[in-house]
């Protein structure tokens, strides 16, 4: 079990100071996906490069979840 922090970044990084306990990285990543979906449904207007950055208790970045993923076609 470990504490994971979910920072928001949209130009300026907003730090999560409280964190949430999960068993592993996978559970924390799944949580970030749920949070991103909630933001998309609550705020359907695209907000730039908004993403959720998952940080473990050692300070290591585990994952970045784009809230409004790019929809540009692959080249």
C-alpha positions as CSV (number, residue, x, y, z in Angstrom):
1,X,0.0,0.0,0.0
2,X,1.2,3.5,-0.8
3,X,0.0,7.0,-1.0
4,X,-0.5,8.5,-4.5
5,X,-0.9,12.1,-5.4
6,X,-2.9,13.4,-8.3
7,X,-1.6,16.8,-9.5
8,X,-3.5,18.8,-12.1
9,X,-1.6,20.6,-14.8
10,X,-3.1,23.1,-17.2
11,X,-0.1,25.4,-17.9
12,X,0.3,25.8,-14.1
13,X,0.7,22.7,-11.9
14,X,-1.7,22.4,-9.0
15,X,-0.3,20.1,-6.3
16,X,-2.3,17.5,-4.5
17,X,-1.3,17.7,-0.8
18,X,-3.5,15.0,0.7
19,X,-3.1,12.0,-1.6
20,X,-5.0,8.7,-1.6
21,X,-3.9,5.2,-0.6
22,X,-3.8,2.5,-3.2
23,X,-2.3,-1.0,-3.3
24,X,-0.2,-0.4,-6.4
25,X,0.5,1.8,-9.4
26,X,-2.2,0.2,-11.5
27,X,-5.0,1.1,-9.1
28,X,-3.7,4.7,-8.9
29,X,-3.6,4.9,-12.7
30,X,-7.1,3.5,-13.0
31,X,-8.2,6.2,-10.5
32,X,-6.7,8.9,-12.7
33,X,-8.6,7.6,-15.7
34,X,-11.9,7.8,-13.7
35,X,-11.1,11.4,-12.5
36,X,-10.3,12.4,-16.1
37,X,-13.6,11.0,-17.3
38,X,-15.5,12.9,-14.6
39,X,-13.8,16.2,-15.5
40,X,-14.6,15.6,-19.2
41,X,-18.3,15.0,-18.3
42,X,-18.5,18.0,-15.9
43,X,-16.6,20.4,-18.2
44,X,-17.2,19.4,-21.8
45,X,-15.3,22.4,-23.0
46,X,-11.7,21.5,-23.8
47,X,-9.2,23.1,-21.4
48,X,-5.9,23.1,-23.2
49,X,-3.4,20.5,-22.2
50,X,-5.1,19.6,-18.9
51,X,-3.6,16.4,-17.5
52,X,-3.5,14.5,-14.2
53,X,-0.1,13.6,-13.1
54,X,0.1,10.6,-10.8
55,X,3.0,10.7,-8.2
56,X,3.9,8.0,-5.8
57,X,4.9,8.7,-2.2
58,X,8.6,8.7,-3.1
59,X,8.0,11.5,-5.6
60,X,8.3,9.4,-8.7
61,X,5.9,10.3,-11.6
62,X,4.0,7.1,-12.3
63,X,1.6,8.2,-15.1
64,X,0.2,11.2,-17.0
65,X,-3.5,11.0,-17.9
66,X,-4.6,13.5,-20.5
67,X,-8.1,14.8,-19.7
68,X,-8.8,16.0,-23.3
69,X,-6.6,13.7,-25.4
70,X,-5.5,14.9,-28.8
71,X,-7.7,13.8,-31.6
72,X,-5.4,14.7,-34.4
73,X,-5.0,11.9,-37.0
74,X,-1.8,9.9,-37.1
75,X,0.7,10.9,-39.8
